[in-house]
Amino acid sequence: MTQALRKPVTIRDFLEWYPENSSKRYELHNGAIVEMAQPVGKHEVIIGFLIRLLTLEYDRLNLPYFIPKTALIQFPSSESCYSPDVLLLNLPALELEQLWEQYSTVELADSIPLVIEVVSTNWRDDYHKKLGEYEEIGIKEYWIVDYLGLGGQKFIGNPKQPTISVYQLVGEEYQVRLFRGNDRIVSLAFPELNVTAEQIFQAGGT
């Protein structure tokens, strides 16, 4: 007996299906809808700290940025849509985004100065899949905040320890710098940002 294969969900189908005002978060991974697990408390506190930190900085510099509560990045090449933990958007660039007004969804690198993922148990998504796709569409800066040191040794070293990996686009490829302890985060999007890795980790009570 041959089992019928389930038809992959397209990005358009996913966006039209997405429940309005839902308390749950969903992503589309290679044509499959994935319900995102509810983050633990420390994870949420770190996200809140980062949003406050970046908002104060772009307000201080009078930059046309904002951080949406819920928004998606789409990747047509893989039929994927992600909802990052922190998504910094460039307001003027959204005029060129075809799906922004109806679906709060972006796909152009000029719209996204910075994206941040805070690592949970599904760390492979952040270090493998999302890293490759953020690089592919040309997002200039991507942080992976691994406050529990969960990532693979090839990403954060051995012994594992809490690490912030800052990937910055050089040409068409990411180059990475690792920040731990009292290392001051070096950011292309915010060169004057004054925060250490430990300050971010301590925001989550670690």
N, C-alpha and C positions, 0 to 999 in steps of 0.2 A: 504494500500500500504506500503510495506516494503522498507525503504531507504537503499541503499547499503552503507556499511561502507568504508571509504577511507583507503586504505592500508597504514600502517605506512612506512615511509622512513627509510631505513637502513643507518647505518653510512657510509658504502661503497658507497651506492647510493648518499648520500649527498656530500661526498668528490669528487666523479666523476662529480656531477652536479655543484659544486660550481663555479660560474663565475670567469674566470681568469681575473686578473687586474681590478676587480670590485671596484667602489668607495663606494659600500654599503657593510655592514657587515651582516653576517647571522650566526645563531646558529641552532642547531638541539636539540629540546626539546621533549623527549619521542616520537621520530619518526615523529615530525612535524617541518617543516622548519619555522624559525622565523626571519623576517627582523629586525635588531636592529635599534632603533631610532638614529638619528644623535645627538650626545651629545651636550649640551649647552657649551658656552665658558668657564665658570668656571670649569666645569668638565674636559675639555681638558687641561686647564692650570695646574690643580692639577696632572693629569696624566703625563704631561710633566715634572713637578717639581720632581715627584717621580722617573721617569726614569733617569733624570739627577743625582739625589741624589744617587740612587743605583749604577748607572754606575760608578760614581766617587769612590764609596766605594769599589766595586769589582776590579776596576783598581788599587786602592791604595794597596789592599791586594793581588794583583796578582792572583786572583781566576779565574778559567776557565769558567766563566759565560758570558752570553749575554742575551739581551732582544730583541726578534724578533719583527719586525713591525707587522706582522700578523702571528699567529699560533693558533692551536686549541688543546684542551684537549678532548680526547674521553672517553666515559663511556659506554662500551658495554652492561653492565647490564641493562641500561635504554634506549639504542639507543639515546644517547645524545652526542653533541659536543659543547663545549663552547669556546668563544674567549675572554679571560680575558682582563681587561683593562691594567694590567701589568703582564707579564709572565716571570719570571726569569728561564732560562734554564741552565743546567749543560752540557757543550759541550761534554765531554768524554762519558757521559751516553747515548748520543743519538745514539751511535753505536748499542744499543740493541732495539731501537725503529723501529718497522717494517714499520710504515707509515711515518716516518720523511722525507726521501729523496723525496718521490713522492708527499706527501700531506702536509708537514710541520705540522704534527699532532703527539702528544705524548700521552702516557697513563701510563707510569711508574713513580712511586713516586721519584725514584732516579734521574730522569731527571728534577725534578721541586722543587728546594729549597724553592721557595716562589711564591705565586700568590696573586694579589691584585685586588679587585673590588672597584670601586668608585661608590657610591650609586646614582641612579637616581630614577625616579618615580616608577620603577618596583623593589622596594627594597625587596619585598618578595622573588624574585629569589635569591638574594645575601644571605639573612639571612636564608632561608629555603632550597631551592632546591640545590643551589650550595654548600652551607656549608656542607650539608649531603654527597654530592657526592665527594667533595674534601677530606673529612674525610675518606670516604669509600676506596679510592684508596691509602690513606696514605700520602698525601701531608703534609709535616712537619709543614708548616706555611702558614696561610691565613689571610690577612688583609682585613677588610671592612672599607673603608674610607667614613664615613657618614657625609659629611661636612655641610649638611643642617638639620641634625637631623630628618631624615624621618622615620627611622626604628621603629618597634613596641616597646612599653614600656618594654616588657619582655626582649628585647635585649639591649636597651640603657637607660632604666630607665625612671622615671617620676619626674620632667618635662623633656621632650625631649630636647636634646641639641647636638650640633656637637660632634661626638664621633668617635674615631678610635678603632675598636674591633680587637684585635690580637689573633687569634686562633692558638694554638700550640699543636702538637700531643703529648700526654702522653699515652704511651701504644698504644691502638687502638682508643682512643677517644680524641677529642679536649677539651682543657681547655682554657678559654678566660680571657683576661685582657682588661679593658676599659681605654682609654687614652683621656684626655680632657685638654684644656687650656695649661698650661705650663708643663704638664706631659711629661717626656722624653720617647719616644717609646723604648720599650725593645724587641729586636728581636733575635731569635735564629740564623737566617741566618747571621746577621750582629751585633754581640754583642757590637762592638765599635761605632755603629751608633749614631750620636749626633744630634738629631732633635726632636722637640716637636710637639705635636698635633697641637698647634696653628700656628706654622711655616708652617705646611702643609696646614692648612685651609687658612691662609693668602695668600698663593701662588695662591689661587683661588679668591682672592679679597673679602673673607667673613669676 
